[in-house]
């Protein structure tokens, strides 16, 4: 009989939990959020935060960036590809543009982003991929054009 493939293990959570209310994950999350999305984007998001939305921003920074994006098992390039696919599939093209920039900052090349978008087209539909290509083309042009 053929040998069964080994079962991949789910990477255990390696983040910090402490009595400091998550300050460690918030600090780590903010650092990574800035590295991937850029200071300008994060500064604008923080400036738009008010008393009503500050708890959500804290949750986003601690949980998404401080815990999930820092888990072992995937590097930033792979996480960026997953983010692009998920955001395109859900039709969140404003955030998709932000994450195309993040994908470039995470080390994906424009050619690799194009390949990810072709996969998105196969799995999410050509209309979704068409919009994703439109958004990504503009972002890639902005980010790769010489600065004046």
Secondary structure, 3 states (H helix, E strand, C coil): CCCCCCCCCCCCCCCCCCCCCCHHHHHHHHHHHHHHHCHHHHHHHHHHCCCCCHHHHHHHHHHHHCCHHHCCCCCHHHHHHHHHHHHHHCCCHHHHHHHHHHHHHCCCCHHHHHHHHHHHHHHHCHHHHHHHHHHHHHHHHHHHCCCC
